[in-house]
């Protein structure tokens, strides 16, 4: 799991960006003469808060979260669906980008972790040949674990029928079009007959 520490934090508030005005009686007029000192004090307080937040607050919150999670993140949309994640290598920070590689394995908590049948490939963190500022790459290892574990955790069912397909669709849901996927349906029922398909998965979740 990653661990965050603050390095080379520099906070600088431009005093000319702060404008303090006092209105009222003679005393406020006299106090306005010391405006430059008020500005310095306010800017210093802002810098202290920023430094404390970036140097202590942000690392504390992030590290407390990762420690409490122990590398497991519940995928709340489905009960018992868990993501086991880790960062095998430290974050790589350059003058142009920040790179991080995350190994993610999704699984059903009731079954336990199951490794996908595919090996973890070598993945790029950043490709200089691409111009996009934000780049994300995901492997078949993670995709297999996400899809496989989702079907273990969730009950998925849906209906598809001929009437629900728009007239402009390039295909019809008939015995003729489905014969390639369900060999024999054409010869058994006849050609061109409308078909209603029900797909349902009952899994352990």
Steps between C-alpha positions, in 0.01 A plus 500: 500500500622853435626721779501875452748745650545869427814609317621851417180686581527869419215737584512857386210744512549818302446788742371715212209255453365588845309824544386611846290815537376659822218755516349685788621765739835655576630188668440284193663766287807481722487117492490507119852643509613162630328314215831372364568326831151342504555368149827337600337339805203366299725366224719331759200331662377376161843360420515325838161334440595391147833363618342307788227360273735386225781389727295320766125496428489351151755222568327417831156463340628297205724271705228445762259395225742256334600351836138451605407342166795256518502500120135393463237729352130401509329547166178622656274453199490125567511328844814295577683640195854597604798649321844394621738773388866579549773715349797270435729796424518852645339794323731640235501878486669682213501859384216423257282231659418276795494125436363219713430134432221323693445125512127442541323168561123497550341205679192372684564518876296182556724303263839663547762622259526315170780578260392547136630253246699773324841622612557858610650674195762772500297821506611852406443773757546778246566508127694797372366426151154604619404863548224445757572651839308229687579141400356181649569144393323188627606140444304187410599368844292765677220486244468122539490526879241781491264323260542155655454614859205722408313199365579318824370784717200616300187349356469634148196456282341679208254453218552576132207469263429584141264784587770684700740522204466832309391482139824672397716226655715312245372161618184317605475264797365198313570129471697575185739754657546298818574172324872581491505523881239230566550240227184300429249768602432578133430143396290429810275808506523624143651807336437865583299448818529771771687390810493617862825433685525483876851503649539431871797418721449357847823515692621457856471865608 
